[in-house]
């Protein structure tokens, strides 16, 4: 499954919410430095979708707030 994600790094409260059919907003507390926010994003999504962390890959947007992810369900 491919899904678009809008990441909000440095948030006080973490969470995942749907903004539409194939768009999620994910708030992470980690700062956008040295890939920390991306690591936390993958942690939260693996809990949300109940999959292994290795089942989630960032296809586009490694350094952007808007990303395209592939999740193997």
N, CA, C and O atoms as a Tripos MOL2 file, in Angstrom:
@<TRIPOS>MOLECULE
protein
  292   291    73     0     0
PROTEIN
NO_CHARGES

@<TRIPOS>ATOM
      1 N           0.8470   -1.1650    0.0000 N.3       1 UNK1
      2 CA          0.0000    0.0000    0.0000 C.3       1 UNK1
      3 C           0.8940    1.2300    0.0000 C.2       1 UNK1
      4 O           1.8660    1.3010    0.7520 O.2       1 UNK1
      5 N           0.5610    2.1950   -0.8460 N.am      2 UNK2
      6 CA          1.2930    3.4610   -0.8560 C.3       2 UNK2
      7 C           0.4110    4.5200   -0.2200 C.2       2 UNK2
      8 O          -0.7970    4.5640   -0.4520 O.2       2 UNK2
      9 N           1.0340    5.3730    0.5880 N.am      3 UNK3
     10 CA          0.2750    6.3900    1.3000 C.3       3 UNK3
     11 C           1.0950    7.6700    1.4020 C.2       3 UNK3
     12 O           2.3120    7.6300    1.5830 O.2       3 UNK3
     13 N           0.4180    8.7940    1.2850 N.am      4 UNK4
     14 CA          1.0860   10.0840    1.4580 C.3       4 UNK4
     15 C           0.9830   10.4790    2.9290 C.2       4 UNK4
     16 O          -0.0440   10.2680    3.5740 O.2       4 UNK4
     17 N           2.0690   11.0570    3.4460 N.am      5 UNK5
     18 CA          2.1250   11.4290    4.8570 C.3       5 UNK5
     19 C           2.6270   12.8580    4.9730 C.2       5 UNK5
     20 O           3.5960   13.2470    4.3210 O.2       5 UNK5
     21 N           1.9560   13.6310    5.8100 N.am      6 UNK6
     22 CA          2.3910   14.9820    6.1320 C.3       6 UNK6
     23 C           2.9070   14.9210    7.5740 C.2       6 UNK6
     24 O           2.1460   14.6350    8.4970 O.2       6 UNK6
     25 N           4.1910   15.1880    7.7590 N.am      7 UNK7
     26 CA          4.8330   15.0410    9.0700 C.3       7 UNK7
     27 C           4.9490   16.4020    9.7470 C.2       7 UNK7
     28 O           5.2920   17.4000    9.1130 O.2       7 UNK7
     29 N           4.6590   16.4250   11.0410 N.am      8 UNK8
     30 CA          4.8180   17.6330   11.8470 C.3       8 UNK8
     31 C           5.8410   17.3150   12.9430 C.2       8 UNK8
     32 O           5.4630   16.8280   14.0080 O.2       8 UNK8
     33 N           7.1300   17.5820   12.6980 N.am      9 UNK9
     34 CA          8.1570   17.2830   13.6920 C.3       9 UNK9
     35 C           8.1490   18.2910   14.8390 C.2       9 UNK9
     36 O           7.6710   19.4150   14.6860 O.2       9 UNK9
     37 N           8.6780   17.8800   15.9800 N.am     10 UNK10
     38 CA          8.7820   18.7540   17.1410 C.3      10 UNK10
     39 C           7.4560   19.0190   17.8260 C.2      10 UNK10
     40 O           7.3250   20.0070   18.5470 O.2      10 UNK10
     41 N           6.4710   18.1590   17.6170 N.am     11 UNK11
     42 CA          5.1520   18.3450   18.2150 C.3      11 UNK11
     43 C           5.1700   17.9940   19.6980 C.2      11 UNK11
     44 O           5.9390   17.1380   20.1360 O.2      11 UNK11
     45 N           4.3260   18.6570   20.4550 N.am     12 UNK12
     46 CA          4.2250   18.3540   21.8830 C.3      12 UNK12
     47 C           3.4770   17.0500   22.1200 C.2      12 UNK12
     48 O           3.7720   16.3160   23.0620 O.2      12 UNK12
     49 N           2.5000   16.7680   21.2520 N.am     13 UNK13
     50 CA          1.6890   15.5610   21.3960 C.3      13 UNK13
     51 C           1.8050   14.7470   20.1150 C.2      13 UNK13
     52 O           1.5630   15.2610   19.0230 O.2      13 UNK13
     53 N           2.1780   13.4720   20.2490 N.am     14 UNK14
     54 CA          2.3330   12.6090   19.0730 C.3      14 UNK14
     55 C           0.9960   11.9760   18.7040 C.2      14 UNK14
     56 O           0.1340   11.7540   19.5550 O.2      14 UNK14
     57 N           0.8480   11.6930   17.4130 N.am     15 UNK15
     58 CA         -0.3720   11.0350   16.9790 C.3      15 UNK15
     59 C          -0.4630   10.9060   15.4670 C.2      15 UNK15
     60 O           0.2870   11.5330   14.7180 O.2      15 UNK15
     61 N          -1.4100   10.0710   15.0420 N.am     16 UNK16
     62 CA         -1.6610    9.8190   13.6270 C.3      16 UNK16
     63 C          -3.1330   10.1310   13.3730 C.2      16 UNK16
     64 O          -4.0070    9.6520   14.0960 O.2      16 UNK16
     65 N          -3.4070   10.9410   12.3350 N.am     17 UNK17
     66 CA         -4.8030   11.1910   11.9880 C.3      17 UNK17
     67 C          -4.9520   11.2260   10.4740 C.2      17 UNK17
     68 O          -4.0370   11.6110    9.7460 O.2      17 UNK17
     69 N          -6.1110   10.8200   10.0310 N.am     18 UNK18
     70 CA         -6.3900   10.7610    8.6010 C.3      18 UNK18
     71 C          -6.8760   12.1110    8.1070 C.2      18 UNK18
     72 O          -7.7190   12.7480    8.7380 O.2      18 UNK18
     73 N          -6.3340   12.5500    6.9620 N.am     19 UNK19
     74 CA         -6.7800   13.7810    6.3220 C.3      19 UNK19
     75 C          -7.5030   13.4840    5.0170 C.2      19 UNK19
     76 O          -7.8330   14.3980    4.2630 O.2      19 UNK19
     77 N          -7.7430   12.2380    4.7590 N.am     20 UNK20
     78 CA         -8.4070   11.8250    3.5220 C.3      20 UNK20
     79 C          -8.1380   10.3640    3.2570 C.2      20 UNK20
     80 O          -7.6050    9.6500    4.1060 O.2      20 UNK20
     81 N          -8.5070    9.9320    2.0810 N.am     21 UNK21
     82 CA         -8.4020    8.5190    1.7380 C.3      21 UNK21
     83 C          -6.9760    7.9880    1.7570 C.2      21 UNK21
     84 O          -6.7270    6.9050    2.2850 O.2      21 UNK21
     85 N          -6.0410    8.7370    1.1900 N.am     22 UNK22
     86 CA         -4.6530    8.2530    1.1380 C.3      22 UNK22
     87 C          -3.6690    9.2710    1.7110 C.2      22 UNK22
     88 O          -2.5120    9.3180    1.2940 O.2      22 UNK22
     89 N          -4.1260   10.0860    2.6670 N.am     23 UNK23
     90 CA         -3.2680   11.0960    3.2740 C.3      23 UNK23
     91 C          -3.3830   11.0510    4.7860 C.2      23 UNK23
     92 O          -4.4820   11.1080    5.3380 O.2      23 UNK23
     93 N          -2.2390   10.9470    5.4530 N.am     24 UNK24
     94 CA         -2.1890   10.9430    6.9180 C.3      24 UNK24
     95 C          -1.3870   12.1370    7.4030 C.2      24 UNK24
     96 O          -0.4470   12.5790    6.7420 O.2      24 UNK24
     97 N          -1.7660   12.6520    8.5570 N.am     25 UNK25
     98 CA         -0.9510   13.6480    9.2480 C.3      25 UNK25
     99 C          -0.3770   12.9420   10.4690 C.2      25 UNK25
    100 O          -1.1100   12.3670   11.2740 O.2      25 UNK25
    101 N           0.9390   12.9940   10.5930 N.am     26 UNK26
    102 CA          1.6030   12.3320   11.7210 C.3      26 UNK26
    103 C           2.4070   13.3700   12.4850 C.2      26 UNK26
    104 O           3.3010   14.0130   11.9350 O.2      26 UNK26
    105 N           2.0750   13.5240   13.7650 N.am     27 UNK27
    106 CA          2.8090   14.4470   14.6280 C.3      27 UNK27
    107 C           3.8330   13.6430   15.4250 C.2      27 UNK27
    108 O           3.4820   12.6750   16.0980 O.2      27 UNK27
    109 N           5.1010   14.0500   15.3450 N.am     28 UNK28
    110 CA          6.1740   13.3650   16.0690 C.3      28 UNK28
    111 C           6.8930   14.3610   16.9620 C.2      28 UNK28
    112 O           7.0340   15.5320   16.6100 O.2      28 UNK28
    113 N           7.3460   13.8980   18.1110 N.am     29 UNK29
    114 CA          8.0340   14.7830   19.0530 C.3      29 UNK29
    115 C           9.5030   14.9790   18.6930 C.2      29 UNK29
    116 O          10.1330   15.9330   19.1510 O.2      29 UNK29
    117 N          10.0450   14.0930   17.8860 N.am     30 UNK30
    118 CA         11.4680   14.1630   17.5200 C.3      30 UNK30
    119 C          11.7440   15.3680   16.6250 C.2      30 UNK30
    120 O          10.8960   15.7510   15.8190 O.2      30 UNK30
    121 N          12.9190   15.9620   16.7630 N.am     31 UNK31
    122 CA         13.2830   17.0960   15.9070 C.3      31 UNK31
    123 C          13.6510   16.6300   14.5050 C.2      31 UNK31
    124 O          14.0370   15.4760   14.3230 O.2      31 UNK31
    125 N          13.5380   17.5090   13.5090 N.am     32 UNK32
    126 CA         13.8750   17.1240   12.1330 C.3      32 UNK32
    127 C          15.3780   17.2050   11.8720 C.2      32 UNK32
    128 O          15.8130   17.8910   10.9470 O.2      32 UNK32
    129 N          16.1560   16.5160   12.6740 N.am     33 UNK33
    130 CA         17.6190   16.5360   12.5580 C.3      33 UNK33
    131 C          18.1510   15.1140   12.4740 C.2      33 UNK33
    132 O          17.7390   14.2400   13.2370 O.2      33 UNK33
    133 N          19.0620   14.8920   11.5510 N.am     34 UNK34
    134 CA         19.7730   13.6160   11.4200 C.3      34 UNK34
    135 C          18.8430   12.4090   11.3220 C.2      34 UNK34
    136 O          19.1790   11.3270   11.8020 O.2      34 UNK34
    137 N          17.6720   12.5890   10.7000 N.am     35 UNK35
    138 CA         16.7550   11.4720   10.4870 C.3      35 UNK35
    139 C          15.9600   11.0380   11.7000 C.2      35 UNK35
    140 O          15.2770   10.0150   11.6470 O.2      35 UNK35
    141 N          16.0280   11.7890   12.8040 N.am     36 UNK36
    142 CA         15.3170   11.3940   14.0270 C.3      36 UNK36
    143 C          13.8050   11.4090   13.8370 C.2      36 UNK36
    144 O          13.1090   10.5150   14.3180 O.2      36 UNK36
    145 N          13.2910   12.4260   13.1340 N.am     37 UNK37
    146 CA         11.8440   12.5000   12.8990 C.3      37 UNK37
    147 C          11.3820   11.3550   11.9990 C.2      37 UNK37
    148 O          10.2960   10.8130   12.2040 O.2      37 UNK37
    149 N          12.1920   10.9790   11.0050 N.am     38 UNK38
    150 CA         11.8350    9.8590   10.1350 C.3      38 UNK38
    151 C          11.8030    8.5460   10.9150 C.2      38 UNK38
    152 O          10.9190    7.7170   10.6990 O.2      38 UNK38
    153 N          12.7530    8.3550   11.8100 N.am     39 UNK39
    154 CA         12.7740    7.1340   12.6380 C.3      39 UNK39
    155 C          11.5260    7.0550   13.5040 C.2      39 UNK39
    156 O          10.9040    5.9980   13.6150 O.2      39 UNK39
    157 N          11.1610    8.1810   14.1170 N.am     40 UNK40
    158 CA          9.9830    8.2000   14.9800 C.3      40 UNK40
    159 C           8.7060    8.0200   14.1550 C.2      40 UNK40
    160 O           7.7570    7.3790   14.6060 O.2      40 UNK40
    161 N           8.6870    8.5860   12.9510 N.am     41 UNK41
    162 CA          7.5580    8.4080   12.0390 C.3      41 UNK41
    163 C           7.3350    6.9270   11.7640 C.2      41 UNK41
    164 O           6.2050    6.4450   11.8340 O.2      41 UNK41
    165 N           8.3950    6.2090   11.4540 N.am     42 UNK42
    166 CA          8.2920    4.7810   11.1640 C.3      42 UNK42
    167 C           7.8510    4.0150   12.4110 C.2      42 UNK42
    168 O           7.0670    3.0710   12.3070 O.2      42 UNK42
    169 N           8.3420    4.4070   13.5880 N.am     43 UNK43
    170 CA          7.9050    3.7740   14.8370 C.3      43 UNK43
    171 C           6.3940    3.9280   15.0260 C.2      43 UNK43
    172 O           5.6910    2.9530   15.2920 O.2      43 UNK43
    173 N           5.9060    5.1560   14.8860 N.am     44 UNK44
    174 CA          4.4760    5.4130   15.1000 C.3      44 UNK44
    175 C           3.6020    4.6930   14.0840 C.2      44 UNK44
    176 O           2.5640    4.1320   14.4330 O.2      44 UNK44
    177 N           4.0320    4.7120   12.8160 N.am     45 UNK45
    178 CA          3.2230    4.0440   11.7920 C.3      45 UNK45
    179 C           3.2400    2.5290   11.9430 C.2      45 UNK45
    180 O           2.2480    1.8690   11.6340 O.2      45 UNK45
    181 N           4.3490    1.9670   12.4120 N.am     46 UNK46
    182 CA          4.3820    0.5170   12.6230 C.3      46 UNK46
    183 C           3.4160    0.1150   13.7460 C.2      46 UNK46
    184 O           2.8000   -0.9490   13.6850 O.2      46 UNK46
    185 N           3.2870    0.9660   14.7670 N.am     47 UNK47
    186 CA          2.3180    0.7100   15.8360 C.3      47 UNK47
    187 C           0.8950    0.9020   15.3140 C.2      47 UNK47
    188 O           0.0060    0.1070   15.6180 O.2      47 UNK47
    189 N           0.6830    1.9470   14.5360 N.am     48 UNK48
    190 CA         -0.6540    2.2770   14.0230 C.3      48 UNK48
    191 C          -1.1900    1.1750   13.1000 C.2      48 UNK48
    192 O          -2.3420    0.7590   13.2310 O.2      48 UNK48
    193 N          -0.3530    0.7060   12.1680 N.am     49 UNK49
    194 CA         -0.7820   -0.3200   11.2120 C.3      49 UNK49
    195 C          -0.4870   -1.7400   11.6890 C.2      49 UNK49
    196 O          -0.8490   -2.7070   11.0180 O.2      49 UNK49
    197 N           0.1680   -1.8720   12.8430 N.am     50 UNK50
    198 CA          0.5070   -3.1760   13.4300 C.3      50 UNK50
    199 C           1.3440   -4.0250   12.4680 C.2      50 UNK50
    200 O           1.0200   -5.1780   12.1840 O.2      50 UNK50
    201 N           2.4350   -3.4130   11.9750 N.am     51 UNK51
    202 CA          3.3800   -4.1000   11.0930 C.3      51 UNK51
    203 C           4.7920   -3.8940   11.6360 C.2      51 UNK51
    204 O           5.0180   -3.0550   12.5080 O.2      51 UNK51
    205 N           5.7280   -4.6650   11.1110 N.am     52 UNK52
    206 CA          7.1370   -4.5050   11.4840 C.3      52 UNK52
    207 C           7.6570   -3.1830   10.9320 C.2      52 UNK52
    208 O           7.1480   -2.6820    9.9290 O.2      52 UNK52
    209 N           8.6480   -2.6290   11.5700 N.am     53 UNK53
    210 CA          9.2680   -1.3900   11.0860 C.3      53 UNK53
    211 C           9.8900   -1.5920    9.7130 C.2      53 UNK53
    212 O           9.9010   -0.6750    8.8920 O.2      53 UNK53
    213 N          10.4060   -2.7850    9.4630 N.am     54 UNK54
    214 CA         11.0470   -3.0680    8.1770 C.3      54 UNK54
    215 C          10.0340   -3.1450    7.0300 C.2      54 UNK54
    216 O          10.4280   -3.1800    5.8640 O.2      54 UNK54
    217 N           8.7340   -3.1720    7.3460 N.am     55 UNK55
    218 CA          7.6930   -3.2190    6.3210 C.3      55 UNK55
    219 C           7.3270   -1.8260    5.8100 C.2      55 UNK55
    220 O           6.4820   -1.6890    4.9250 O.2      55 UNK55
    221 N           7.9650   -0.7890    6.3690 N.am     56 UNK56
    222 CA          7.6610    0.5900    5.9820 C.3      56 UNK56
    223 C           8.8920    1.2080    5.3340 C.2      56 UNK56
    224 O           9.9840    1.1880    5.9030 O.2      56 UNK56
    225 N           8.7050    1.7600    4.1320 N.am     57 UNK57
    226 CA          9.8060    2.3920    3.4000 C.3      57 UNK57
    227 C           9.3950    3.7770    2.9380 C.2      57 UNK57
    228 O           8.2570    3.9840    2.5160 O.2      57 UNK57
    229 N          10.3220    4.7300    3.0160 N.am     58 UNK58
    230 CA         10.0880    6.0730    2.4970 C.3      58 UNK58
    231 C          10.5250    6.0690    1.0380 C.2      58 UNK58
    232 O          11.7020    5.8780    0.7310 O.2      58 UNK58
    233 N           9.5630    6.2810    0.1400 N.am     59 UNK59
    234 CA          9.8570    6.2830   -1.2880 C.3      59 UNK59
    235 C          10.2840    7.6680   -1.7700 C.2      59 UNK59
    236 O          11.2100    7.7870   -2.5720 O.2      59 UNK59
    237 N           9.6210    8.7020   -1.2890 N.am     60 UNK60
    238 CA          9.9320   10.0820   -1.6700 C.3      60 UNK60
    239 C           9.8210   10.9850   -0.4510 C.2      60 UNK60
    240 O           9.0240   10.7330    0.4520 O.2      60 UNK60
    241 N          10.6310   12.0420   -0.4360 N.am     61 UNK61
    242 CA         10.5020   13.0470    0.6110 C.3      61 UNK61
    243 C          11.3130   12.7860    1.8590 C.2      61 UNK61
    244 O          10.8900   13.1690    2.9500 O.2      61 UNK61
    245 N          12.4470   12.1590    1.7380 N.am     62 UNK62
    246 CA         13.3010   11.8490    2.8870 C.3      62 UNK62
    247 C          13.5730   13.0890    3.7460 C.2      62 UNK62
    248 O          13.5910   12.9990    4.9740 O.2      62 UNK62
    249 N          13.7830   14.2410    3.1080 N.am     63 UNK63
    250 CA         14.0960   15.4680    3.8510 C.3      63 UNK63
    251 C          12.9460   16.4770    3.8150 C.2      63 UNK63
    252 O          13.1180   17.6230    4.2290 O.2      63 UNK63
    253 N          11.7910   16.0660    3.3320 N.am     64 UNK64
    254 CA         10.6300   16.9440    3.2300 C.3      64 UNK64
    255 C           9.6060   16.5850    4.3000 C.2      64 UNK64
    256 O           9.6500   15.4950    4.8690 O.2      64 UNK64
    257 N           8.6860   17.5040    4.5700 N.am     65 UNK65
    258 CA          7.6030   17.2020    5.5150 C.3      65 UNK65
    259 C           6.5210   16.3500    4.8590 C.2      65 UNK65
    260 O           5.7890   15.6380    5.5470 O.2      65 UNK65
    261 N           6.4190   16.4200    3.5440 N.am     66 UNK66
    262 CA          5.4630   15.5860    2.8220 C.3      66 UNK66
    263 C           6.2020   14.4050    2.2050 C.2      66 UNK66
    264 O           7.1620   14.5780    1.4550 O.2      66 UNK66
    265 N           5.7420   13.2120    2.5300 N.am     67 UNK67
    266 CA          6.4460   11.9930    2.1220 C.3      67 UNK67
    267 C           5.4950   11.0300    1.4430 C.2      67 UNK67
    268 O           4.2800   11.0820    1.6380 O.2      67 UNK67
    269 N           6.0690   10.1550    0.6470 N.am     68 UNK68
    270 CA          5.3320    9.0380    0.0610 C.3      68 UNK68
    271 C           5.9360    7.7740    0.6530 C.2      68 UNK68
    272 O           7.1330    7.5200    0.5210 O.2      68 UNK68
    273 N           5.0860    6.9850    1.3080 N.am     69 UNK69
    274 CA          5.5600    5.7670    1.9760 C.3      69 UNK69
    275 C           4.9320    4.5430    1.3400 C.2      69 UNK69
    276 O           3.8350    4.6010    0.7850 O.2      69 UNK69
    277 N           5.6500    3.4330    1.4310 N.am     70 UNK70
    278 CA          5.1170    2.1410    1.0210 C.3      70 UNK70
    279 C           5.0760    1.2630    2.2640 C.2      70 UNK70
    280 O           6.0680    1.1320    2.9810 O.2      70 UNK70
    281 N           3.9180    0.6660    2.5060 N.am     71 UNK71
    282 CA          3.7310   -0.1790    3.6810 C.3      71 UNK71
    283 C           3.3010   -1.5590    3.2130 C.2      71 UNK71
    284 O           2.3080   -1.6900    2.4980 O.2      71 UNK71
    285 N           4.0350   -2.5870    3.6090 N.am     72 UNK72
    286 CA          3.6850   -3.9700    3.2960 C.3      72 UNK72
    287 C           2.7850   -4.4920    4.4200 C.2      72 UNK72
    288 O           3.2370   -4.7250    5.5410 O.2      72 UNK72
    289 N           1.5070   -4.6680    4.0940 N.am     73 UNK73
    290 CA          0.5490   -5.1380    5.1150 C.3      73 UNK73
    291 C           0.4640   -6.6350    5.1400 C.2      73 UNK73
    292 O          -0.2890   -7.1970    5.9350 O.2      73 UNK73
@<TRIPOS>BOND
     1     1     2 1
     2     2     3 1
     3     3     4 2
     4     3     5 am
     5     5     6 1
     6     6     7 1
     7     7     8 2
     8     7     9 am
     9     9    10 1
    10    10    11 1
    11    11    12 2
    12    11    13 am
    13    13    14 1
    14    14    15 1
    15    15    16 2
    16    15    17 am
    17    17    18 1
    18    18    19 1
    19    19    20 2
    20    19    21 am
    21    21    22 1
    22    22    23 1
    23    23    24 2
    24    23    25 am
    25    25    26 1
    26    26    27 1
    27    27    28 2
    28    27    29 am
    29    29    30 1
    30    30    31 1
    31    31    32 2
    32    31    33 am
    33    33    34 1
    34    34    35 1
    35    35    36 2
    36    35    37 am
    37    37    38 1
    38    38    39 1
    39    39    40 2
    40    39    41 am
    41    41    42 1
    42    42    43 1
    43    43    44 2
    44    43    45 am
    45    45    46 1
    46    46    47 1
    47    47    48 2
    48    47    49 am
    49    49    50 1
    50    50    51 1
    51    51    52 2
    52    51    53 am
    53    53    54 1
    54    54    55 1
    55    55    56 2
    56    55    57 am
    57    57    58 1
    58    58    59 1
    59    59    60 2
    60    59    61 am
    61    61    62 1
    62    62    63 1
    63    63    64 2
    64    63    65 am
    65    65    66 1
    66    66    67 1
    67    67    68 2
    68    67    69 am
    69    69    70 1
    70    70    71 1
    71    71    72 2
    72    71    73 am
    73    73    74 1
    74    74    75 1
    75    75    76 2
    76    75    77 am
    77    77    78 1
    78    78    79 1
    79    79    80 2
    80    79    81 am
    81    81    82 1
    82    82    83 1
    83    83    84 2
    84    83    85 am
    85    85    86 1
    86    86    87 1
    87    87    88 2
    88    87    89 am
    89    89    90 1
    90    90    91 1
    91    91    92 2
    92    91    93 am
    93    93    94 1
    94    94    95 1
    95    95    96 2
    96    95    97 am
    97    97    98 1
    98    98    99 1
    99    99   100 2
   100    99   101 am
   101   101   102 1
   102   102   103 1
   103   103   104 2
   104   103   105 am
   105   105   106 1
   106   106   107 1
   107   107   108 2
   108   107   109 am
   109   109   110 1
   110   110   111 1
   111   111   112 2
   112   111   113 am
   113   113   114 1
   114   114   115 1
   115   115   116 2
   116   115   117 am
   117   117   118 1
   118   118   119 1
   119   119   120 2
   120   119   121 am
   121   121   122 1
   122   122   123 1
   123   123   124 2
   124   123   125 am
   125   125   126 1
   126   126   127 1
   127   127   128 2
   128   127   129 am
   129   129   130 1
   130   130   131 1
   131   131   132 2
   132   131   133 am
   133   133   134 1
   134   134   135 1
   135   135   136 2
   136   135   137 am
   137   137   138 1
   138   138   139 1
   139   139   140 2
   140   139   141 am
   141   141   142 1
   142   142   143 1
   143   143   144 2
   144   143   145 am
   145   145   146 1
   146   146   147 1
   147   147   148 2
   148   147   149 am
   149   149   150 1
   150   150   151 1
   151   151   152 2
   152   151   153 am
   153   153   154 1
   154   154   155 1
   155   155   156 2
   156   155   157 am
   157   157   158 1
   158   158   159 1
   159   159   160 2
   160   159   161 am
   161   161   162 1
   162   162   163 1
   163   163   164 2
   164   163   165 am
   165   165   166 1
   166   166   167 1
   167   167   168 2
   168   167   169 am
   169   169   170 1
   170   170   171 1
   171   171   172 2
   172   171   173 am
   173   173   174 1
   174   174   175 1
   175   175   176 2
   176   175   177 am
   177   177   178 1
   178   178   179 1
   179   179   180 2
   180   179   181 am
   181   181   182 1
   182   182   183 1
   183   183   184 2
   184   183   185 am
   185   185   186 1
   186   186   187 1
   187   187   188 2
   188   187   189 am
   189   189   190 1
   190   190   191 1
   191   191   192 2
   192   191   193 am
   193   193   194 1
   194   194   195 1
   195   195   196 2
   196   195   197 am
   197   197   198 1
   198   198   199 1
   199   199   200 2
   200   199   201 am
   201   201   202 1
   202   202   203 1
   203   203   204 2
   204   203   205 am
   205   205   206 1
   206   206   207 1
   207   207   208 2
   208   207   209 am
   209   209   210 1
   210   210   211 1
   211   211   212 2
   212   211   213 am
   213   213   214 1
   214   214   215 1
   215   215   216 2
   216   215   217 am
   217   217   218 1
   218   218   219 1
   219   219   220 2
   220   219   221 am
   221   221   222 1
   222   222   223 1
   223   223   224 2
   224   223   225 am
   225   225   226 1
   226   226   227 1
   227   227   228 2
   228   227   229 am
   229   229   230 1
   230   230   231 1
   231   231   232 2
   232   231   233 am
   233   233   234 1
   234   234   235 1
   235   235   236 2
   236   235   237 am
   237   237   238 1
   238   238   239 1
   239   239   240 2
   240   239   241 am
   241   241   242 1
   242   242   243 1
   243   243   244 2
   244   243   245 am
   245   245   246 1
   246   246   247 1
   247   247   248 2
   248   247   249 am
   249   249   250 1
   250   250   251 1
   251   251   252 2
   252   251   253 am
   253   253   254 1
   254   254   255 1
   255   255   256 2
   256   255   257 am
   257   257   258 1
   258   258   259 1
   259   259   260 2
   260   259   261 am
   261   261   262 1
   262   262   263 1
   263   263   264 2
   264   263   265 am
   265   265   266 1
   266   266   267 1
   267   267   268 2
   268   267   269 am
   269   269   270 1
   270   270   271 1
   271   271   272 2
   272   271   273 am
   273   273   274 1
   274   274   275 1
   275   275   276 2
   276   275   277 am
   277   277   278 1
   278   278   279 1
   279   279   280 2
   280   279   281 am
   281   281   282 1
   282   282   283 1
   283   283   284 2
   284   283   285 am
   285   285   286 1
   286   286   287 1
   287   287   288 2
   288   287   289 am
   289   289   290 1
   290   290   291 1
   291   291   292 2
@<TRIPOS>SUBSTRUCTURE
     1 UNK1         2 RESIDUE 1 A UNK
     2 UNK2         6 RESIDUE 1 A UNK
     3 UNK3        10 RESIDUE 1 A UNK
     4 UNK4        14 RESIDUE 1 A UNK
     5 UNK5        18 RESIDUE 1 A UNK
     6 UNK6        22 RESIDUE 1 A UNK
     7 UNK7        26 RESIDUE 1 A UNK
     8 UNK8        30 RESIDUE 1 A UNK
     9 UNK9        34 RESIDUE 1 A UNK
    10 UNK10       38 RESIDUE 1 A UNK
    11 UNK11       42 RESIDUE 1 A UNK
    12 UNK12       46 RESIDUE 1 A UNK
    13 UNK13       50 RESIDUE 1 A UNK
    14 UNK14       54 RESIDUE 1 A UNK
    15 UNK15       58 RESIDUE 1 A UNK
    16 UNK16       62 RESIDUE 1 A UNK
    17 UNK17       66 RESIDUE 1 A UNK
    18 UNK18       70 RESIDUE 1 A UNK
    19 UNK19       74 RESIDUE 1 A UNK
    20 UNK20       78 RESIDUE 1 A UNK
    21 UNK21       82 RESIDUE 1 A UNK
    22 UNK22       86 RESIDUE 1 A UNK
    23 UNK23       90 RESIDUE 1 A UNK
    24 UNK24       94 RESIDUE 1 A UNK
    25 UNK25       98 RESIDUE 1 A UNK
    26 UNK26      102 RESIDUE 1 A UNK
    27 UNK27      106 RESIDUE 1 A UNK
    28 UNK28      110 RESIDUE 1 A UNK
    29 UNK29      114 RESIDUE 1 A UNK
    30 UNK30      118 RESIDUE 1 A UNK
    31 UNK31      122 RESIDUE 1 A UNK
    32 UNK32      126 RESIDUE 1 A UNK
    33 UNK33      130 RESIDUE 1 A UNK
    34 UNK34      134 RESIDUE 1 A UNK
    35 UNK35      138 RESIDUE 1 A UNK
    36 UNK36      142 RESIDUE 1 A UNK
    37 UNK37      146 RESIDUE 1 A UNK
    38 UNK38      150 RESIDUE 1 A UNK
    39 UNK39      154 RESIDUE 1 A UNK
    40 UNK40      158 RESIDUE 1 A UNK
    41 UNK41      162 RESIDUE 1 A UNK
    42 UNK42      166 RESIDUE 1 A UNK
    43 UNK43      170 RESIDUE 1 A UNK
    44 UNK44      174 RESIDUE 1 A UNK
    45 UNK45      178 RESIDUE 1 A UNK
    46 UNK46      182 RESIDUE 1 A UNK
    47 UNK47      186 RESIDUE 1 A UNK
    48 UNK48      190 RESIDUE 1 A UNK
    49 UNK49      194 RESIDUE 1 A UNK
    50 UNK50      198 RESIDUE 1 A UNK
    51 UNK51      202 RESIDUE 1 A UNK
    52 UNK52      206 RESIDUE 1 A UNK
    53 UNK53      210 RESIDUE 1 A UNK
    54 UNK54      214 RESIDUE 1 A UNK
    55 UNK55      218 RESIDUE 1 A UNK
    56 UNK56      222 RESIDUE 1 A UNK
    57 UNK57      226 RESIDUE 1 A UNK
    58 UNK58      230 RESIDUE 1 A UNK
    59 UNK59      234 RESIDUE 1 A UNK
    60 UNK60      238 RESIDUE 1 A UNK
    61 UNK61      242 RESIDUE 1 A UNK
    62 UNK62      246 RESIDUE 1 A UNK
    63 UNK63      250 RESIDUE 1 A UNK
    64 UNK64      254 RESIDUE 1 A UNK
    65 UNK65      258 RESIDUE 1 A UNK
    66 UNK66      262 RESIDUE 1 A UNK
    67 UNK67      266 RESIDUE 1 A UNK
    68 UNK68      270 RESIDUE 1 A UNK
    69 UNK69      274 RESIDUE 1 A UNK
    70 UNK70      278 RESIDUE 1 A UNK
    71 UNK71      282 RESIDUE 1 A UNK
    72 UNK72      286 RESIDUE 1 A UNK
    73 UNK73      290 RESIDUE 1 A UNK
